[in-house]
Amino acid sequence: MTLLRGGALAGVVLLAGVVAVGCADRGQGGAAPPAGVGLAAEPTAGPPTAGPPTAGPPVTGPPAAPTSVPPTGPCQTRFEVAEAAPATTAPPPSTGSGRLPGDLPPNHADNNAWKRRAPLAPAAHAEAVAVAEELRPALERLCGQGDFARESALRVLEGTGRATGEVYAQPFELPVTGTAPPAGVVYGVHLGDRACVIGSLSPGQVMIRVDGTTREGSCHEPSSH
């Protein structure tokens, strides 16, 4: 009986050792999953995600005209005045044939009508000349200072307080070559119904002209022409 108990006791001890080893293995490798349940696969690193788009080179517009140019000498003023129209204007005599001289196309007159400005009545002519004379010293001062900014020219034009229509000043247009336009502005002041004071301001030169409105009734000559 003693031997049987000893053998049974040894078997219990051996079984306990086996259970202990199994527990130790589970402690090192983690808890064993239940039967029939597989282990979840560890996530693998995917391809790197693209970062935010990088900014490209800055988009720049056409080069702007300089607004200030150091004077290199005195400014010359060109002052032009269209003749005043007589009180009554007789229509031009008709040639009878209606044909244009030379090889000009039949629609030549219509295509170039925008170049002809309205005649100025004596009263409108006198007022426009007075405004032009008033603007002259201020425009010459800007030229002498080398100031060709649009805003500066507008202040001079609006300072007369006598414009009844449009007052404009704009930089010279961009050349076809794409290079920066030269310094300077073109300007105009609309007086009354048909009178205009127009011209330009550029380094070394002031241009002032008294004339009538275009066929469209504007002092400003369309750039498309």
HELIX and SHEET records of a PDB file:
HELIX    1   1 THR A    2  GLY A   29  1                                  28    
HELIX    2   2 HIS A  108  ASN A  111  1                                   4    
HELIX    3   3 ALA A  113  LYS A  115  5                                   3    
HELIX    4   4 PRO A  122  GLN A  145  1                                  24    
HELIX    5   5 ARG A  150  GLU A  158  1                                   9    
SHEET    1   A 5 GLN A  76  VAL A  81  0                                        
SHEET    2   A 5 GLN A 205  GLY A 212  1                                        
SHEET    3   A 5 ALA A 195  SER A 202 -1                                        
SHEET    4   A 5 VAL A 185  LEU A 191 -1                                        
SHEET    5   A 5 VAL A 167  PRO A 171 -1                                        
END                                                                             
